[in-house]
């Protein structure tokens, strides 16, 4: 999900099934691969596993 939000408009993603679900509030974050990895690592600390 982090990669999708980071590259939503610049990546090669299929069109949304339901257009009403599209929001322009978050996207094209411009994160580097290392920054994406850091966000994912942080999110993993929020789980019980």
N, C-alpha and C positions, 0 to 999 in steps of 0.2 A: 504494500500500500504506500509506503514511503517513496519508493521509486516511481510509482504511478503519479503521486501528487507532485513530485519533483519534475517530472517530464511530461505531464498530462498533455500539454499543447505542442510540445516539441518532439515527443516520442511517436512511435508508429503503433498507436492504439486504435482499436476498432471504435466505431461510433457507438454512442450510448443507445441501449434498447429503448429507453424512455427519455425523451428530450427534456421533460420537466424535471428530471433528476440532476440536470447539469447545473452546477454553480460555478461562478468565476471567483469566488472568495479565496480559494486556496489553489495554487497551481504555479508552475514555472518558478519553483523556489530557487533554482540556480545553485543547488547544493552539489559539492564535489562527491565523488565516490566515498571518500573518507568521512565526510560529513553525514552522508546517508548511513554509513555503517555505524557512526557514533549515535545517531538518532535511534536506529534499530537496537543497538546495545542498551541504550537507556530504557527504551520501551520494554525490553526483555526483563529488566530489573523490576518491573511493575507487576509481574506475574507471580503466581504461587508455585510455579514449577522450578 
